[in-house]
Every structure is written in C-alpha cells, then in structure tokens.
Amino acid sequence: MSVNRTQDQTRPATLTVFFASPSDAALNTSSLAPLSSTTQGTPTSDHAFERTATIEMKHRNESEILSELMTLTKASPVEPSPQEEAELQELAEEERQGGLDRARNTAYNERKRQEKALLDQARGAAGPS
C-alpha cells in the first residue's frame, strides 16, 4: 500500500486504489512505493497496474470511507479469532477497572484537598501565638 499525503488542504482529499493484475499480485510487493510519503501522483515503482479507482474522502467519516473501500475492493470483514476475542475482553475489563480506579483516586485526592484546606484554615484562624 502506498499513501501519498499533501499539505495543501484546499485540494480534494482522495484515496486512490491501484489494482494489480492477479499474476502481479502474487509477486513480491516490496518493490512498490514506500508505505507513506508526502509526494504527489502515483506509486514510484515501474509496476504496471490493471486499473485504479478513487474514493473521495473529504467531509466523510471513517466508516463511510471503509465501507466504500470494502465495496470497491470486494473485501470482506475478518472476524476475530477466539484468542483475539479473549484479548479484547481483557482490554475491556482493564478499561472498566481503570475507570473505577480513576474515580476512587479522584475521590481520595478530593478528600485530601479538603482536609488540607481545613487544616490551613484552622492554622490561619489560630494565628501566631
């Protein structure tokens, strides 16, 4: 995959998909353009492409772009493996526990601030002896 980026935000934001012929697809793709660049135009290799297609991305959210890309490339979603499902559940549990820990720490820190404020106020009211 080659990603060409531009600094000019006034130009159209397009995603160009380059389709190789099936025989070329089996070849080593490391000779294609680098993964990311800031140049304009087509990939920098001598690779011949069967066809290209573009997707207009400006003012569209990522789910719309992904849907169009999947339709364009005839891709199908890949379901997570049981191991990946377990990892996702672990991450969700860690996030839930993290939220609980943050709330507990926030309450603790607020109590400490209140105690300190009361002590500072009492010290100030007592004044120097």
N, C-alpha and C positions, 0 to 999 in steps of 0.2 A: 504494500500500500504506500502511496506517495501522497503527502499532504503539502499543498502549496498555500502559503499564507501571504497576505498582503497587508500593508499598513494603511492603505487607502480605504477608509470606511465608507466612502461615497459610492464606490463601485459595487456591483451586485455580489452577493455572497452565494457562490455556487459550489456545489460538491460535484466534481467530475469523476465518474467511474469509468475506468479503462478496462474493457473486456478483452482478454487474450483468447486466441483460438484454443480448443481443447488440447491439441498437441503441444502448444506452447505452455499451457498451464501446468503440465507435468514437469517442465524444465525447472531448473534451479532459478528461483526468483530473486536471488541475491544480486543479480546484475541490474535490477531495476533501480529506480531513483532512491535516494535516501529516504528514511522514514518521515522526516519532516524537513522542510526548507522554507525559505522566505522568497523564493523565486517565483516568477510568473510562468505560465504556459504548461506544457505537457511534461511528462517524466523525462529525465535526462538520458535515458538509455536509447540504444538503437533498436529496441524491441518493437515489433510491429503489432498493432492492436487490431482486433477484428472489428470492434466498434467502441464508441464511447457514448455515455449518457450523462446528463447533468440533472442535479436537483437544486432548486432554488431554496436557499436556507434562510434568507433574511426575513426577520419578523415571524419565525416559526419556532415552535418549541421542539425539544429533542425527540419527543415521542412521535411527532408528525414526521420528522426527518427520518427517524429509524424505520417507521412504517413504510415510507416511500422507498427507502433504500432496500428494505427486505423484499418489497414487491418487485422492484427493478431487478434485483439480483436473483430473485426466486429463492431466497434464503428461507430457512425455517428455524424457529426458535429451538435452542438446545436446552433440554430440561436438566436441572442439576442432578448430580449423582447422589445416592444416599449419603455418602461421605460429605459432599458439599452441603446437603440439606442439614446434616448434623452441625457442620461448622457455622452455617447461617443461624441455626437455633442457638448455638453457643454465643455468637456475637450479639444476637437479640437479647439474650439473658444478661450478658455483660453490660449492655447498654441500659437495660432496665435497672440492674443493680447499681450502675454508675449514677443514674438519676436519683435513686434512693440515697446513695452516699452523699451526693451533692446537696440534697435537701437537708440531710442530717448535719452536714458540716456548716451549711448556711445558718441553720438554727443555732448551732453551737457557737459560731462566731458572733451572731447577733446577741446571744446571752452574754458572752464575754464583753462585748462592747457596752452593753447596758450596765453590767457590773462595774466596769472601769469608769463609766460616766458617773455612776452613783458614788463611787469612791472618790473620784476627782471633785465632785460637788461637795461631798462631806468634808474633804480636806480643805476645800476653799471656804466653806462655811465656818470651820473651826478657826481658820486664820492662824497667824503666827502667835505663839504664846509668849 
